[in-house]
Amino acid sequence: MDRFEAMRTLVAVVDGGSLSAASRALGMPLPTISRRVSDLETHLGSRLLVRTSRKLVLTEAGEAFTAVARRLLDDLVDAERAASGEYREPRGALLVTAPIMFGKLHVAPVVHAFLAAYPPVSVRLILSDQVIDLIDAHVDVAVRIGRLPDSRLIGRQVGQVRWVCCASPDYIARRGEPEHPDSLIDHDCIAFEGL
């Protein structure tokens, strides 16, 4: 006998006020409902329900058992939600890292909105252009521009980098306009590594 299913059946009988109502609510045949309640009573060695032609009445043992069964079933649902990551409300601490400029422009406003929506969560935002070991630093969420070098981590692409080459009119007048990306090697460039 699956005791959780038996408890769930008993609670449905009590909530519905009859075996028939429990049968409809659980989508099970009436004989299955009746057998589960009887098997549970046999297992416990105690009568839980007094059945009359018009209604069901919980015995004293039935009231006590049903109250505990409800708590256990609620706890089981909570445990399953916790294990699957489904919480009623997010809480705890997050460590988030992102490149400095991108973080200031794009990540910080999102973190601000997130904190307003979920006050029980605290966020520590580390903005750095240095590559840090995300595992050693215990980082929960990292925003990176470029390829993820470590395959132990889970990565999702959330956007694309648009490459831009720009120069001031004064620089172009002094050094000339590059005709091809390969000719940039002969120019003074500021470039980001790791892209």
Summary of the structure (lengths in Angstrom):
residues: 195
radius of gyration: 31.6
end to end distance: 59.4
largest distance: 102.0
contacts: 444
relative contact order: 0.08
helix: 48%
strand: 11%
